[in-house]
Amino acid sequence: MLVRHNTKLLEQAVDLQIKRSAIPTLQAEADAHDKIARANAFRRLASGAAIAIAAVGIGIGVWLIFARDRTVIQSDPPVAQNEPSSPKEIQPKETKKSEEKISRDETVAEEGKTEKPKSPSKEQSRLPTDPSNPDTFDFVKFAYRHVTYAGSTWKLESGHHFDSEKDPTWDTAWCYTRKLANTGVEVQVSLVDRLSPTSRPQAPVSSSETLASVGLDDNSARELASRCLWLDEASFSPSDFDMDQQRKEAAAAADELSVQDGWDAIGNDLPGMPAWNVSLEQCQAQCQADHRCLALTYDKKHAACFMKNNGSVLVRSPDAVMAAKGAIKANLQYSSLVFAKDTVVVGGAYANVRSSYPDCVMACAADQRCLGFNFDSPNNMCAMLDTLTSSSAFKGVASGVKATRN
């Protein structure tokens, strides 16, 4: 028997249950749409407020410009105010560095640019500024050069200080180098200062002790300073440099010759010595003009000038005149050696060495044990004696005996 069931009520019940289960989802979608609508409304409100604020700012700026222009045309002049200038540092700390190669041993670089505001004048404050091309204040450009001097390579660094990038030239400049001192520590040596592009440069700048620590003195430092590279392509000779008064007096004392008749400075001759057929005055003038010359011996008998780079040992010689500069005067040692030609001294020899005659004399003069010496000229042999008994004629031997100085 076929039985038919009425499922209409069942279908309606199922449909009602499905719709009830969909209610939470529909509510969530409605809440989301409501939040989105509120966010869009708030964004439009904020944009409108920003536009309004910008319009107010522009209006105030225009009002200030017109108000400032009105103050310019007032009949009463403005009262000038003293504005402190920004302090200028001679050598500002590097913050940026770029180099441009000039040649194999010359370089110009730009360093130490720093943005530094300045107090503009009243005239400048009215001029419009270009924000795309700002001015740079208080910076340094460097120029480099490598030179060979006195058997060493020196890197010379020249700094040029600019108040403003728009200035046509620098206001102060300086040159220095760095070198390992005899203590093993690298030392910065200031060679020359240029206080302005037109002022006379001053050199040397570092103390004599600093210069001596790297093997320089005032003269050699000026020689080295004359090789510094400058942005304005200026060149100077060592005589172009100026020194402070105290240093001038010390340099003059160091170059002053002290003359002693009857004494001979042994050894240390400069290349090319002697100079023949000159007077004592001419010999002294040549020594003072040559910074290498620290002492001289003038042979009166043969009118010969021996310029020397030192004069540590002096010996008696009636035909000689000795002169020494103040720089080495305190180091002179007077020996009591008395000399004889073609004469041999008999005694006990404690040393026999091959040497030159001046070296033999200086060796005996510096050794307290040595009482005399014999120098064999044909064989260049030096015998130093610590006991003396007698002397006799012997051709080709030059001798010396220490005696009491009068």
MITOR-540848 format. One record per residue (C-alpha): x, y, z; residue in one letter; residue number from 1. Coordinates in nm, 2 decimals, m for minus. Example, Ala and Ser with C-alpha at 12.3 -4.5 7.8 and 13.67 -1.06 7.14 Angstrom:
// residues 2
+--------+--------+--------+------+-----+
|      u |      v |      w | rest |  nr |
+--------+--------+--------+------+-----+
|   1.23 |  m0.45 |   0.78 |    A |   1 |
|   1.37 |  m0.11 |   0.71 |    S |   2 |
+--------+--------+--------+------+-----+
// end
This chain:
// residues 406
+--------+--------+--------+------+-----+
|      u |      v |      w | rest |  nr |
+--------+--------+--------+------+-----+
|   0.00 |   0.00 |   0.00 |    M |   1 |
|   0.14 |   0.33 |  m0.10 |    L |   2 |
|   0.14 |   0.59 |   0.18 |    V |   3 |
|   0.20 |   0.95 |   0.10 |    R |   4 |
|   0.33 |   1.19 |   0.37 |    H |   5 |
|   0.27 |   1.56 |   0.38 |    N |   6 |
|   0.63 |   1.72 |   0.41 |    T |   7 |
|   0.53 |   2.08 |   0.36 |    K |   8 |
|   0.53 |   2.15 |   0.73 |    L |   9 |
|   0.87 |   1.98 |   0.77 |    L |  10 |
|   1.02 |   2.19 |   0.49 |    E |  11 |
|   0.89 |   2.51 |   0.64 |    Q |  12 |
|   1.04 |   2.42 |   0.98 |    A |  13 |
|   1.38 |   2.35 |   0.82 |    V |  14 |
|   1.37 |   2.68 |   0.63 |    D |  15 |
|   1.29 |   2.87 |   0.95 |    L |  16 |
|   1.58 |   2.70 |   1.13 |    Q |  17 |
|   1.83 |   2.80 |   0.85 |    I |  18 |
|   1.72 |   3.16 |   0.86 |    K |  19 |
|   1.75 |   3.17 |   1.24 |    R |  20 |
|   2.12 |   3.05 |   1.21 |    S |  21 |
|   2.20 |   3.32 |   0.96 |    A |  22 |
|   2.10 |   3.61 |   1.18 |    I |  23 |
|   2.44 |   3.65 |   1.37 |    P |  24 |
|   2.63 |   3.66 |   1.04 |    T |  25 |
|   2.40 |   3.93 |   0.90 |    L |  26 |
|   2.44 |   4.13 |   1.22 |    Q |  27 |
|   2.82 |   4.11 |   1.20 |    A |  28 |
|   2.81 |   4.24 |   0.84 |    E |  29 |
|   2.59 |   4.52 |   0.93 |    A |  30 |
|   2.83 |   4.63 |   1.22 |    D |  31 |
|   3.13 |   4.62 |   0.98 |    A |  32 |
|   2.96 |   4.84 |   0.72 |    H |  33 |
|   2.86 |   5.09 |   1.00 |    D |  34 |
|   3.23 |   5.11 |   1.11 |    K |  35 |
|   3.36 |   5.17 |   0.76 |    I |  36 |
|   3.10 |   5.45 |   0.71 |    A |  37 |
|   3.21 |   5.62 |   1.04 |    R |  38 |
|   3.58 |   5.60 |   0.94 |    A |  39 |
|   3.52 |   5.76 |   0.60 |    N |  40 |
|   3.33 |   6.04 |   0.76 |    A |  41 |
|   3.61 |   6.11 |   1.02 |    F |  42 |
|   3.87 |   6.11 |   0.74 |    R |  43 |
|   3.67 |   6.37 |   0.54 |    R |  44 |
|   3.64 |   6.58 |   0.86 |    L |  45 |
|   4.02 |   6.57 |   0.93 |    A |  46 |
|   4.11 |   6.66 |   0.57 |    S |  47 |
|   3.88 |   6.96 |   0.59 |    G |  48 |
|   4.03 |   7.08 |   0.92 |    A |  49 |
|   4.39 |   7.05 |   0.77 |    A |  50 |
|   4.29 |   7.26 |   0.47 |    I |  51 |
|   4.14 |   7.52 |   0.70 |    A |  52 |
|   4.45 |   7.54 |   0.92 |    I |  53 |
|   4.68 |   7.57 |   0.61 |    A |  54 |
|   4.47 |   7.85 |   0.48 |    A |  55 |
|   4.49 |   8.03 |   0.81 |    V |  56 |
|   4.88 |   7.99 |   0.82 |    G |  57 |
|   4.91 |   8.13 |   0.47 |    I |  58 |
|   4.70 |   8.42 |   0.56 |    G |  59 |
|   4.92 |   8.50 |   0.87 |    I |  60 |
|   5.24 |   8.47 |   0.66 |    G |  61 |
|   5.11 |   8.71 |   0.40 |    V |  62 |
|   5.01 |   8.95 |   0.68 |    W |  63 |
|   5.36 |   8.93 |   0.83 |    L |  64 |
|   5.53 |   9.00 |   0.50 |    I |  65 |
|   5.31 |   9.31 |   0.44 |    F |  66 |
|   5.36 |   9.42 |   0.80 |    A |  67 |
|   5.75 |   9.39 |   0.77 |    R |  68 |
|   5.75 |   9.58 |   0.44 |    D |  69 |
|   5.56 |   9.86 |   0.60 |    R |  70 |
|   5.83 |   9.88 |   0.87 |    T |  71 |
|   6.10 |   9.93 |   0.60 |    V |  72 |
|   5.95 |  10.25 |   0.47 |    I |  73 |
|   5.90 |  10.41 |   0.81 |    Q |  74 |
|   6.07 |  10.76 |   0.84 |    S |  75 |
|   6.25 |  10.68 |   1.16 |    D |  76 |
|   6.56 |  10.46 |   1.10 |    P |  77 |
|   6.58 |  10.13 |   1.29 |    P |  78 |
|   6.81 |  10.12 |   1.58 |    V |  79 |
|   7.12 |   9.91 |   1.50 |    A |  80 |
|   7.18 |   9.62 |   1.73 |    Q |  81 |
|   7.51 |   9.46 |   1.80 |    N |  82 |
|   7.49 |   9.11 |   1.69 |    E |  83 |
|   7.76 |   8.88 |   1.82 |    P |  84 |
|   7.94 |   8.70 |   1.54 |    S |  85 |
|   7.96 |   8.33 |   1.53 |    S |  86 |
|   8.29 |   8.21 |   1.67 |    P |  87 |
|   8.53 |   8.09 |   1.41 |    K |  88 |
|   8.74 |   7.79 |   1.47 |    E |  89 |
|   9.07 |   7.78 |   1.28 |    I |  90 |
|   9.06 |   7.40 |   1.23 |    Q |  91 |
|   8.70 |   7.27 |   1.25 |    P |  92 |
|   8.65 |   6.90 |   1.30 |    K |  93 |
|   8.61 |   6.70 |   0.98 |    E |  94 |
|   8.26 |   6.59 |   0.91 |    T |  95 |
|   8.27 |   6.53 |   0.53 |    K |  96 |
|   8.56 |   6.47 |   0.30 |    K |  97 |
|   8.59 |   6.45 |  m0.08 |    S |  98 |
|   8.91 |   6.47 |  m0.28 |    E |  99 |
|   9.00 |   6.59 |  m0.63 |    E | 100 |
|   9.33 |   6.47 |  m0.78 |    K | 101 |
|   9.53 |   6.75 |  m0.93 |    I | 102 |
|   9.85 |   6.56 |  m1.03 |    S | 103 |
|  10.05 |   6.26 |  m0.92 |    R | 104 |
|  10.16 |   6.43 |  m0.60 |    D | 105 |
|   9.92 |   6.72 |  m0.55 |    E | 106 |
|   9.56 |   6.69 |  m0.43 |    T | 107 |
|   9.30 |   6.95 |  m0.34 |    V | 108 |
|   9.02 |   6.83 |  m0.11 |    A | 109 |
|   8.71 |   6.98 |   0.06 |    E | 110 |
|   8.66 |   6.89 |   0.42 |    E | 111 |
|   8.47 |   6.98 |   0.73 |    G | 112 |
|   8.16 |   7.13 |   0.58 |    K | 113 |
|   7.92 |   7.21 |   0.86 |    T | 114 |
|   7.58 |   7.38 |   0.85 |    E | 115 |
|   7.63 |   7.68 |   1.08 |    K | 116 |
|   7.36 |   7.95 |   1.10 |    P | 117 |
|   7.48 |   8.31 |   1.10 |    K | 118 |
|   7.30 |   8.62 |   1.21 |    S | 119 |
|   7.19 |   8.79 |   0.88 |    P | 120 |
|   7.20 |   9.16 |   0.85 |    S | 121 |
|   6.88 |   9.36 |   0.81 |    K | 122 |
|   6.94 |   9.40 |   0.44 |    E | 123 |
|   6.99 |   9.03 |   0.39 |    Q | 124 |
|   6.68 |   8.94 |   0.59 |    S | 125 |
|   6.46 |   9.11 |   0.33 |    R | 126 |
|   6.62 |   8.91 |   0.04 |    L | 127 |
|   6.44 |   8.59 |  m0.06 |    P | 128 |
|   6.63 |   8.27 |  m0.01 |    T | 129 |
|   6.65 |   7.97 |  m0.24 |    D | 130 |
|   6.57 |   7.66 |  m0.03 |    P | 131 |
|   6.70 |   7.43 |  m0.31 |    S | 132 |
|   7.05 |   7.59 |  m0.29 |    N | 133 |
|   7.13 |   7.66 |   0.08 |    P | 134 |
|   7.46 |   7.83 |   0.18 |    D | 135 |
|   7.72 |   7.64 |   0.38 |    T | 136 |
|   7.90 |   7.82 |   0.66 |    F | 137 |
|   8.23 |   7.77 |   0.84 |    D | 138 |
|   8.41 |   7.49 |   0.65 |    F | 139 |
|   8.76 |   7.40 |   0.55 |    V | 140 |
|   8.92 |   7.29 |   0.22 |    K | 141 |
|   9.25 |   7.10 |   0.22 |    F | 142 |
|   9.53 |   7.08 |  m0.03 |    A | 143 |
|   9.79 |   6.79 |  m0.01 |    Y | 144 |
|  10.14 |   6.75 |  m0.15 |    R | 145 |
|  10.40 |   6.48 |  m0.10 |    H | 146 |
|  10.76 |   6.60 |  m0.12 |    V | 147 |
|  11.10 |   6.45 |  m0.06 |    T | 148 |
|  11.33 |   6.64 |   0.17 |    Y | 149 |
|  11.64 |   6.54 |   0.37 |    A | 150 |
|  11.61 |   6.18 |   0.26 |    G | 151 |
|  11.25 |   6.14 |   0.38 |    S | 152 |
|  10.90 |   6.17 |   0.22 |    T | 153 |
|  10.68 |   6.43 |   0.39 |    W | 154 |
|  10.30 |   6.47 |   0.34 |    K | 155 |
|  10.22 |   6.84 |   0.36 |    L | 156 |
|   9.86 |   6.93 |   0.44 |    E | 157 |
|   9.73 |   7.29 |   0.38 |    S | 158 |
|   9.40 |   7.39 |   0.54 |    G | 159 |
|   9.19 |   7.68 |   0.42 |    H | 160 |
|   8.90 |   7.81 |   0.63 |    H | 161 |
|   8.60 |   7.97 |   0.46 |    F | 162 |
|   8.34 |   8.17 |   0.65 |    D | 163 |
|   8.08 |   8.10 |   0.37 |    S | 164 |
|   8.06 |   7.89 |   0.06 |    E | 165 |
|   7.97 |   8.20 |  m0.13 |    K | 166 |
|   8.29 |   8.39 |  m0.02 |    D | 167 |
|   8.53 |   8.44 |  m0.31 |    P | 168 |
|   8.83 |   8.32 |  m0.11 |    T | 169 |
|   8.94 |   8.18 |   0.23 |    W | 170 |
|   9.01 |   8.40 |   0.53 |    D | 171 |
|   9.28 |   8.20 |   0.71 |    T | 172 |
|   9.51 |   7.91 |   0.61 |    A | 173 |
|   9.78 |   7.69 |   0.76 |    W | 174 |
|  10.01 |   7.40 |   0.66 |    C | 175 |
|  10.13 |   7.11 |   0.88 |    Y | 176 |
|  10.28 |   6.77 |   0.85 |    T | 177 |
|  10.30 |   6.45 |   1.06 |    R | 178 |
|  10.61 |   6.25 |   1.14 |    K | 179 |
|  10.72 |   5.98 |   1.38 |    L | 180 |
|  10.93 |   6.13 |   1.65 |    A | 181 |
|  11.24 |   5.97 |   1.79 |    N | 182 |
|  11.02 |   5.84 |   2.07 |    T | 183 |
|  10.81 |   5.64 |   1.82 |    G | 184 |
|  10.51 |   5.86 |   1.86 |    V | 185 |
|  10.36 |   6.04 |   1.56 |    E | 186 |
|  10.38 |   6.41 |   1.61 |    V | 187 |
|  10.19 |   6.69 |   1.42 |    Q | 188 |
|  10.43 |   6.96 |   1.32 |    V | 189 |
|  10.28 |   7.31 |   1.24 |    S | 190 |
|  10.50 |   7.46 |   0.97 |    L | 191 |
|  10.33 |   7.79 |   0.86 |    V | 192 |
|  10.03 |   8.01 |   0.93 |    D | 193 |
|   9.87 |   8.25 |   0.69 |    R | 194 |
|   9.65 |   8.49 |   0.89 |    L | 195 |
|   9.49 |   8.62 |   0.56 |    S | 196 |
|   9.55 |   8.58 |   0.19 |    P | 197 |
|   9.75 |   8.91 |   0.18 |    T | 198 |
|   9.94 |   8.89 |   0.51 |    S | 199 |
|  10.30 |   8.77 |   0.53 |    R | 200 |
|  10.31 |   8.40 |   0.63 |    P | 201 |
|  10.46 |   8.30 |   0.96 |    Q | 202 |
|  10.70 |   8.00 |   0.99 |    A | 203 |
|  10.79 |   7.79 |   1.17 |    P | 204 |
|  10.50 |   7.76 |   1.41 |    V | 205 |
|  10.58 |   7.45 |   1.62 |    S | 206 |
|  10.84 |   7.49 |   1.90 |    S | 207 |
|  11.21 |   7.41 |   1.85 |    S | 208 |
|  11.17 |   7.10 |   2.07 |    E | 209 |
|  10.89 |   6.97 |   1.85 |    T | 210 |
|  11.09 |   7.03 |   1.54 |    L | 211 |
|  11.40 |   6.86 |   1.68 |    A | 212 |
|  11.19 |   6.55 |   1.77 |    S | 213 |
|  11.14 |   6.49 |   1.40 |    V | 214 |
|  11.48 |   6.60 |   1.28 |    G | 215 |
|  11.40 |   6.96 |   1.19 |    L | 216 |
|  11.52 |   7.30 |   1.30 |    D | 217 |
|  11.40 |   7.65 |   1.22 |    D | 218 |
|  11.58 |   7.66 |   0.89 |    N | 219 |
|  11.48 |   7.32 |   0.76 |    S | 220 |
|  11.12 |   7.38 |   0.88 |    A | 221 |
|  11.11 |   7.70 |   0.67 |    R | 222 |
|  11.25 |   7.51 |   0.38 |    E | 223 |
|  10.98 |   7.25 |   0.41 |    L | 224 |
|  10.71 |   7.51 |   0.46 |    A | 225 |
|  10.81 |   7.68 |   0.13 |    S | 226 |
|  10.69 |   7.37 |  m0.05 |    R | 227 |
|  10.33 |   7.37 |   0.09 |    C | 228 |
|  10.05 |   7.38 |  m0.17 |    L | 229 |
|   9.80 |   7.66 |  m0.15 |    W | 230 |
|   9.46 |   7.71 |  m0.31 |    L | 231 |
|   9.55 |   8.05 |  m0.44 |    D | 232 |
|   9.86 |   7.91 |  m0.60 |    E | 233 |
|  10.09 |   8.13 |  m0.39 |    A | 234 |
|  10.46 |   8.03 |  m0.35 |    S | 235 |
|  10.71 |   8.14 |  m0.09 |    F | 236 |
|  11.08 |   8.11 |  m0.04 |    S | 237 |
|  11.22 |   8.04 |   0.31 |    P | 238 |
|  11.32 |   8.40 |   0.34 |    S | 239 |
|  10.96 |   8.52 |   0.28 |    D | 240 |
|  10.84 |   8.38 |   0.62 |    F | 241 |
|  10.80 |   8.60 |   0.93 |    D | 242 |
|  10.86 |   8.49 |   1.29 |    M | 243 |
|  10.75 |   8.64 |   1.62 |    D | 244 |
|  11.00 |   8.86 |   1.80 |    Q | 245 |
|  11.11 |   8.61 |   2.06 |    Q | 246 |
|  11.18 |   8.35 |   1.80 |    R | 247 |
|  11.36 |   8.60 |   1.58 |    K | 248 |
|  11.60 |   8.69 |   1.87 |    E | 249 |
|  11.66 |   8.32 |   1.94 |    A | 250 |
|  11.73 |   8.25 |   1.57 |    A | 251 |
|  11.97 |   8.55 |   1.55 |    A | 252 |
|  12.16 |   8.42 |   1.85 |    A | 253 |
|  12.17 |   8.07 |   1.70 |    A | 254 |
|  12.31 |   8.20 |   1.37 |    D | 255 |
|  12.57 |   8.44 |   1.53 |    E | 256 |
|  12.93 |   8.33 |   1.48 |    L | 257 |
|  13.16 |   8.33 |   1.78 |    S | 258 |
|  13.53 |   8.36 |   1.66 |    V | 259 |
|  13.83 |   8.22 |   1.84 |    Q | 260 |
|  14.18 |   8.26 |   1.70 |    D | 261 |
|  14.44 |   7.99 |   1.74 |    G | 262 |
|  14.19 |   7.70 |   1.74 |    W | 263 |
|  14.09 |   7.45 |   1.48 |    D | 264 |
|  13.76 |   7.26 |   1.46 |    A | 265 |
|  13.85 |   6.91 |   1.36 |    I | 266 |
|  13.65 |   6.72 |   1.09 |    G | 267 |
|  13.28 |   6.75 |   0.98 |    N | 268 |
|  13.37 |   6.94 |   0.66 |    D | 269 |
|  13.08 |   7.01 |   0.42 |    L | 270 |
|  13.11 |   6.87 |   0.07 |    P | 271 |
|  13.33 |   7.07 |  m0.17 |    G | 272 |
|  13.55 |   7.21 |   0.11 |    M | 273 |
|  13.79 |   7.39 |   0.13 |    P | 274 |
|  13.71 |   7.72 |  m0.05 |    A | 275 |
|  14.05 |   7.86 |  m0.16 |    W | 276 |
|  14.17 |   8.22 |  m0.19 |    N | 277 |
|  13.91 |   8.38 |   0.04 |    V | 278 |
|  13.94 |   8.62 |   0.33 |    S | 279 |
|  13.82 |   8.54 |   0.68 |    L | 280 |
|  13.53 |   8.78 |   0.64 |    E | 281 |
|  13.43 |   8.61 |   0.32 |    Q | 282 |
|  13.45 |   8.27 |   0.49 |    C | 283 |
|  13.22 |   8.39 |   0.77 |    Q | 284 |
|  12.97 |   8.54 |   0.52 |    A | 285 |
|  12.95 |   8.22 |   0.33 |    Q | 286 |
|  12.89 |   8.02 |   0.65 |    C | 287 |
|  12.61 |   8.26 |   0.77 |    Q | 288 |
|  12.44 |   8.23 |   0.43 |    A | 289 |
|  12.44 |   7.85 |   0.43 |    D | 290 |
|  12.20 |   7.70 |   0.69 |    H | 291 |
|  12.41 |   7.37 |   0.68 |    R | 292 |
|  12.72 |   7.55 |   0.81 |    C | 293 |
|  12.74 |   7.54 |   1.19 |    L | 294 |
|  13.11 |   7.60 |   1.23 |    A | 295 |
|  13.43 |   7.69 |   1.02 |    L | 296 |
|  13.80 |   7.68 |   1.03 |    T | 297 |
|  14.00 |   7.93 |   0.84 |    Y | 298 |
|  14.36 |   7.85 |   0.75 |    D | 299 |
|  14.54 |   8.18 |   0.76 |    K | 300 |
|  14.86 |   8.04 |   0.60 |    K | 301 |
|  14.68 |   7.91 |   0.28 |    H | 302 |
|  14.37 |   8.14 |   0.28 |    A | 303 |
|  14.15 |   7.84 |   0.29 |    A | 304 |
|  13.79 |   7.82 |   0.43 |    C | 305 |
|  13.66 |   7.49 |   0.57 |    F | 306 |
|  13.28 |   7.52 |   0.65 |    M | 307 |
|  13.15 |   7.24 |   0.87 |    K | 308 |
|  12.82 |   7.09 |   0.98 |    N | 309 |
|  12.95 |   7.05 |   1.34 |    N | 310 |
|  13.24 |   7.16 |   1.55 |    G | 311 |
|  13.25 |   6.93 |   1.86 |    S | 312 |
|  13.63 |   6.90 |   1.90 |    V | 313 |
|  13.87 |   7.20 |   1.90 |    L | 314 |
|  14.25 |   7.17 |   1.90 |    V | 315 |
|  14.53 |   7.42 |   1.92 |    R | 316 |
|  14.66 |   7.55 |   1.59 |    S | 317 |
|  14.85 |   7.89 |   1.56 |    P | 318 |
|  14.77 |   7.91 |   1.19 |    D | 319 |
|  14.39 |   7.86 |   1.23 |    A | 320 |
|  14.08 |   8.07 |   1.32 |    V | 321 |
|  13.77 |   7.89 |   1.44 |    M | 322 |
|  13.42 |   8.02 |   1.44 |    A | 323 |
|  13.10 |   7.84 |   1.56 |    A | 324 |
|  12.73 |   7.94 |   1.56 |    K | 325 |
|  12.54 |   7.98 |   1.88 |    G | 326 |
|  12.34 |   7.67 |   1.81 |    A | 327 |
|  12.65 |   7.44 |   1.88 |    I | 328 |
|  12.86 |   7.67 |   2.10 |    K | 329 |
|  12.76 |   7.50 |   2.42 |    A | 330 |
|  12.87 |   7.16 |   2.28 |    N | 331 |
|  13.23 |   7.26 |   2.19 |    L | 332 |
|  13.50 |   7.05 |   2.35 |    Q | 333 |
|  13.85 |   7.19 |   2.39 |    Y | 334 |
|  14.13 |   6.94 |   2.35 |    S | 335 |
|  14.49 |   6.98 |   2.48 |    S | 336 |
|  14.64 |   6.78 |   2.20 |    L | 337 |
|  14.96 |   6.92 |   2.05 |    V | 338 |
|  15.05 |   6.81 |   1.70 |    F | 339 |
|  15.37 |   6.73 |   1.52 |    A | 340 |
|  15.44 |   6.63 |   1.16 |    K | 341 |
|  15.69 |   6.35 |   1.06 |    D | 342 |
|  15.72 |   6.26 |   1.42 |    T | 343 |
|  15.64 |   5.93 |   1.60 |    V | 344 |
|  15.55 |   5.90 |   1.96 |    V | 345 |
|  15.69 |   5.61 |   2.15 |    V | 346 |
|  15.47 |   5.44 |   2.41 |    G | 347 |
|  15.21 |   5.18 |   2.48 |    G | 348 |
|  14.94 |   5.14 |   2.21 |    A | 349 |
|  14.60 |   5.00 |   2.32 |    Y | 350 |
|  14.42 |   5.05 |   1.99 |    A | 351 |
|  14.51 |   5.03 |   1.62 |    N | 352 |
|  14.24 |   5.11 |   1.37 |    V | 353 |
|  14.21 |   5.21 |   1.01 |    R | 354 |
|  14.07 |   5.57 |   0.99 |    S | 355 |
|  14.12 |   5.91 |   0.85 |    S | 356 |
|  14.34 |   6.17 |   1.02 |    Y | 357 |
|  14.05 |   6.38 |   1.15 |    P | 358 |
|  13.88 |   6.08 |   1.29 |    D | 359 |
|  14.20 |   5.97 |   1.46 |    C | 360 |
|  14.23 |   6.31 |   1.62 |    V | 361 |
|  13.87 |   6.32 |   1.74 |    M | 362 |
|  13.89 |   5.96 |   1.87 |    A | 363 |
|  14.19 |   6.04 |   2.09 |    C | 364 |
|  14.05 |   6.38 |   2.20 |    A | 365 |
|  13.72 |   6.22 |   2.32 |    A | 366 |
|  13.89 |   5.92 |   2.50 |    D | 367 |
|  14.02 |   6.01 |   2.84 |    Q | 368 |
|  14.25 |   5.70 |   2.83 |    R | 369 |
|  14.42 |   5.83 |   2.52 |    C | 370 |
|  14.73 |   6.04 |   2.60 |    L | 371 |
|  14.86 |   6.05 |   2.24 |    G | 372 |
|  14.83 |   5.90 |   1.89 |    F | 373 |
|  15.03 |   5.82 |   1.58 |    N | 374 |
|  14.87 |   5.84 |   1.24 |    F | 375 |
|  15.04 |   5.65 |   0.96 |    D | 376 |
|  14.94 |   5.85 |   0.65 |    S | 377 |
|  15.05 |   5.60 |   0.38 |    P | 378 |
|  14.85 |   5.32 |   0.54 |    N | 379 |
|  14.57 |   5.53 |   0.71 |    N | 380 |
|  14.63 |   5.36 |   1.04 |    M | 381 |
|  14.56 |   5.52 |   1.38 |    C | 382 |
|  14.74 |   5.40 |   1.69 |    A | 383 |
|  14.62 |   5.54 |   2.03 |    M | 384 |
|  14.86 |   5.54 |   2.32 |    L | 385 |
|  14.79 |   5.52 |   2.70 |    D | 386 |
|  15.16 |   5.56 |   2.80 |    T | 387 |
|  15.42 |   5.79 |   2.65 |    L | 388 |
|  15.80 |   5.76 |   2.68 |    T | 389 |
|  15.96 |   5.96 |   2.40 |    S | 390 |
|  15.93 |   6.08 |   2.04 |    S | 391 |
|  16.15 |   6.07 |   1.73 |    S | 392 |
|  16.15 |   6.18 |   1.37 |    A | 393 |
|  15.96 |   5.95 |   1.14 |    F | 394 |
|  15.86 |   6.05 |   0.79 |    K | 395 |
|  15.49 |   6.01 |   0.69 |    G | 396 |
|  15.37 |   5.99 |   1.05 |    V | 397 |
|  15.16 |   6.27 |   1.21 |    A | 398 |
|  15.13 |   6.25 |   1.59 |    S | 399 |
|  14.96 |   6.43 |   1.88 |    G | 400 |
|  15.02 |   6.44 |   2.25 |    V | 401 |
|  14.78 |   6.57 |   2.52 |    K | 402 |
|  14.93 |   6.85 |   2.73 |    A | 403 |
|  14.80 |   7.09 |   2.99 |    T | 404 |
|  14.59 |   7.37 |   2.84 |    R | 405 |
|  14.73 |   7.72 |   2.92 |    N | 406 |
+--------+--------+--------+------+-----+
// end
